[in-house]
C-alpha cells in the first residue's frame, strides 16, 4: 500500500504567492496607499464571507475561505497599527 506523502498546501498562503523574495501582500502595499490597502483587505474579507458555503459545501473549502478572511483581517490590523490609518 502506497501512502500519500505530498505535503499539504496552506491554501490561504499558497506557494505561488510565496515563491519570490517578497510576499505578494508586501508588493501590493508598495503600489497602494495605506488607507486604500485597508479597504482592499476589507473588500476581500467581504468577498470570501459572501461566498462562504456557496462556492462549495466541502468543509475544507469553507475553512479555507474563513482562513482567508482571518488573514485579510490580520493584514488590515497590522497596517492600521503600524501607520495609524
Buried (B, 14 or more C-beta within 10 A) or exposed (E): EEEEEEEEEEEBBEEEEEEEEEEBBEEBBEEEEBEEBBBBBEEBBEBBEEEBEEEEEEEEBBEBBBBBBEBBBEBBEEBBEEEEB
